[in-house]
Amino acid sequence: MCIRDRLLGAGFDTRAWRFANRNQSTTVFELDAPTTQQDKIKEFRKKDIPIPRELVFVPIDFDRQDIHNVLSRAGYKQDLTTLFIWEGVSMYLTAQAVDNTLEFIRSHAAPGSRLAFDYIHASVLRCENRYYGEKGIFDTIHKTGEGWTFGVEDGEIEPFLAARGFKCDKHFTSSDLERAYLTNPDGTLHARINGTHCIVLASINGVKI
């Protein structure tokens, strides 16, 4: 089975570099804004870090460009099983751009492909301050001039995905992650995780790898 990775909104993610020695056949497509990709490439060249041969940079504006057209020009083959990683992106998009991205994956990915992504609670956009660390991170994000614009209502991720042709295989809240990774042997917490975000692993039409 051939597998390809698509990092949608890769930012300064370093997976392609960190796993380069183990990766002999998987093409990794990194999609992001041109300026972000250029800054990333400059930093790695400045540090004399070679770009892995399996890595393909794909500049894109998610709000204005068609993902399928952009990826196809970069060499994307939709008959190959793919893992889509969509991290730290959905909350910055419009609802239409989120739907367009999910529709692209559903329509142009081989059976067995999967999607891993994070999202924020919709209540965060309404400044309801329900979660640990919410106000601090919300204020920090807005000071950058690039605020959050999209979220999913509490308890609605499964129907949200089902309506768009996906099955929610795994769902992790901040509390789930704290219990799994930050709980001491005596049951106390070693640290807290910002409560605004959740992580999802989903399959297309309910089909898993």
C-alpha positions as CSV (number, residue, x, y, z in Angstrom):
1,M,0.0,0.0,0.0
2,C,1.4,3.4,-1.0
3,I,0.9,6.2,1.5
4,R,1.4,9.9,1.1
5,D,1.3,12.6,3.8
6,R,-0.4,15.9,3.3
7,L,0.3,18.6,5.9
8,L,-2.4,21.2,5.4
9,G,-1.1,24.5,6.8
10,A,2.3,23.0,7.8
11,G,3.8,26.2,9.3
12,F,7.1,25.4,10.9
13,D,6.3,21.8,11.4
14,T,9.5,19.6,11.2
15,R,8.0,16.1,10.7
16,A,9.6,15.7,7.3
17,W,13.0,16.4,8.7
18,R,12.6,14.5,12.0
19,F,11.5,11.3,10.3
20,A,13.7,11.7,7.1
21,N,16.0,8.8,8.1
22,R,13.0,6.4,8.4
23,N,11.2,7.6,5.3
24,Q,12.2,5.9,2.2
25,S,9.1,6.1,0.0
26,T,6.5,8.4,1.4
27,T,6.1,11.8,-0.3
28,V,5.3,14.6,2.1
29,F,3.4,17.6,0.7
30,E,3.5,20.7,2.9
31,L,0.8,23.2,2.1
32,D,0.9,26.7,3.5
33,A,1.1,30.4,2.7
34,P,4.0,31.3,0.4
35,T,5.5,33.8,2.9
36,T,5.5,31.2,5.7
37,Q,7.1,28.6,3.5
38,Q,9.8,31.0,2.3
39,D,10.7,32.0,5.9
40,K,10.9,28.3,6.8
41,I,13.2,27.4,3.9
42,K,15.4,30.4,4.7
43,E,15.8,29.2,8.3
44,F,16.8,25.7,7.4
45,R,19.2,26.9,4.7
46,K,20.7,29.3,7.3
47,K,21.4,26.4,9.5
48,D,22.7,24.2,6.6
49,I,19.9,21.6,7.2
50,P,19.2,19.8,3.9
51,I,15.6,19.6,2.6
52,P,14.5,15.9,2.5
53,R,14.1,14.7,-1.1
54,E,10.6,13.3,-0.2
55,L,9.4,16.8,0.8
56,V,7.4,18.9,-1.6
57,F,6.4,22.5,-0.7
58,V,3.0,23.6,-2.0
59,P,2.2,27.3,-1.5
60,I,-1.5,28.0,-1.2
61,D,-4.1,30.5,0.1
62,F,-6.7,28.2,1.7
63,D,-9.4,30.9,1.6
64,R,-9.0,31.7,-2.2
65,Q,-7.4,28.7,-4.0
66,D,-8.7,25.3,-4.9
67,I,-6.7,22.7,-3.0
68,H,-7.2,19.9,-5.6
69,N,-5.9,22.1,-8.4
70,V,-2.9,23.3,-6.4
71,L,-2.0,19.8,-5.2
72,S,-2.5,18.2,-8.6
73,R,0.0,20.6,-10.1
74,A,2.4,19.6,-7.4
75,G,2.1,15.9,-8.2
76,Y,-0.6,14.7,-5.9
77,K,-2.1,11.3,-6.9
78,Q,-5.6,10.7,-5.5
79,D,-5.4,6.9,-6.0
80,L,-2.7,6.6,-3.2
81,T,-3.7,6.2,0.4
82,T,-3.0,9.4,2.3
83,L,-2.7,10.7,5.8
84,F,-3.9,14.3,6.0
85,I,-2.5,16.3,8.9
86,W,-4.4,19.6,9.5
87,E,-2.9,21.1,12.6
88,G,-3.4,24.6,13.9
89,V,-5.3,25.7,10.8
90,S,-9.1,25.2,11.0
91,M,-9.6,27.9,13.7
92,Y,-8.1,30.5,11.4
93,L,-10.4,29.8,8.4
94,T,-13.9,30.7,7.4
95,A,-16.6,28.1,7.7
96,Q,-16.7,27.9,3.9
97,A,-12.9,27.3,3.7
98,V,-13.2,24.5,6.3
99,D,-16.0,22.8,4.3
100,N,-14.0,23.2,1.1
101,T,-11.0,21.5,2.7
102,L,-13.1,18.6,4.0
103,E,-14.9,18.2,0.7
104,F,-11.6,18.1,-1.1
105,I,-10.3,15.3,1.1
106,R,-13.6,13.3,0.9
107,S,-13.8,13.6,-2.9
108,H,-10.1,13.3,-3.8
109,A,-8.6,10.7,-1.4
110,A,-8.2,7.0,-1.9
111,P,-10.2,4.5,0.3
112,G,-8.4,4.0,3.6
113,S,-7.1,7.6,3.8
114,R,-7.4,9.4,7.2
115,L,-7.5,12.9,8.6
116,A,-5.9,14.1,11.8
117,F,-6.8,17.6,12.9
118,D,-7.5,20.0,15.8
119,Y,-10.2,22.5,16.3
120,I,-11.4,24.9,19.0
121,H,-14.7,25.0,20.8
122,A,-17.1,27.5,19.2
123,S,-17.8,29.0,22.6
124,V,-14.3,30.3,22.7
125,L,-15.2,32.6,19.8
126,R,-18.0,34.0,21.9
127,C,-15.6,34.7,24.8
128,E,-17.6,32.6,27.2
129,N,-14.4,31.7,29.1
130,R,-15.4,28.1,29.9
131,Y,-11.9,26.5,29.6
132,Y,-8.6,26.6,31.3
133,G,-6.3,29.2,29.7
134,E,-9.0,30.4,27.4
135,K,-8.9,34.1,28.0
136,G,-5.1,34.3,28.0
137,I,-4.6,32.5,24.7
138,F,-7.6,34.2,23.0
139,D,-6.2,37.7,23.9
140,T,-2.7,36.6,22.7
141,I,-4.0,35.4,19.4
142,H,-5.9,38.5,18.7
143,K,-3.0,40.7,19.5
144,T,-1.1,39.1,16.6
145,G,-3.8,40.5,14.2
146,E,-4.8,37.0,13.0
147,G,-7.7,36.0,15.2
148,W,-9.6,32.8,15.4
149,T,-12.7,32.6,13.2
150,F,-14.0,29.0,13.3
151,G,-15.0,26.5,15.9
152,V,-17.3,23.5,16.5
153,E,-19.9,23.4,19.2
154,D,-19.4,21.2,22.2
155,G,-20.5,17.6,21.6
156,E,-21.1,18.3,17.9
157,I,-17.9,17.0,16.3
158,E,-19.4,13.6,15.3
159,P,-22.5,14.9,13.5
160,F,-20.4,17.7,12.1
161,L,-18.0,15.2,10.5
162,A,-20.8,12.7,9.5
163,A,-22.6,15.4,7.6
164,R,-19.4,15.9,5.5
165,G,-18.7,12.2,4.8
166,F,-16.3,11.4,7.7
167,K,-16.4,9.1,10.7
168,C,-14.9,10.3,14.0
169,D,-12.6,7.4,15.0
170,K,-10.9,9.1,18.0
171,H,-11.6,12.4,19.8
172,F,-9.3,13.9,22.5
173,T,-10.2,16.8,24.7
174,S,-7.5,18.6,26.8
175,S,-8.7,16.5,29.8
176,D,-8.2,13.3,27.8
177,L,-4.6,14.4,27.0
178,E,-3.9,15.4,30.5
179,R,-5.0,12.0,31.8
180,A,-3.0,10.2,29.2
181,Y,0.3,12.1,29.3
182,L,0.5,14.5,32.2
183,T,-0.8,12.5,35.2
184,N,1.7,11.6,37.9
185,P,1.8,8.1,39.4
186,D,0.0,9.5,42.5
187,G,-2.9,10.8,40.3
188,T,-1.9,14.4,40.5
189,L,-1.4,16.5,37.3
190,H,2.2,17.3,36.3
191,A,0.9,20.2,34.1
192,R,-2.2,21.6,32.4
193,I,-3.2,21.8,28.8
194,N,-5.0,24.7,27.3
195,G,-8.6,23.7,27.2
196,T,-9.7,25.5,24.1
197,H,-8.6,22.8,21.6
198,C,-9.5,19.2,20.8
199,I,-7.8,16.7,18.5
200,V,-9.6,14.3,16.1
201,L,-8.7,11.3,14.0
202,A,-11.2,10.6,11.3
203,S,-11.7,8.2,8.4
204,I,-13.4,8.9,5.1
205,N,-16.8,7.3,4.8
206,G,-15.9,5.2,7.9
207,V,-13.1,3.3,6.1
208,K,-9.9,2.9,8.1
209,I,-6.3,1.9,7.0
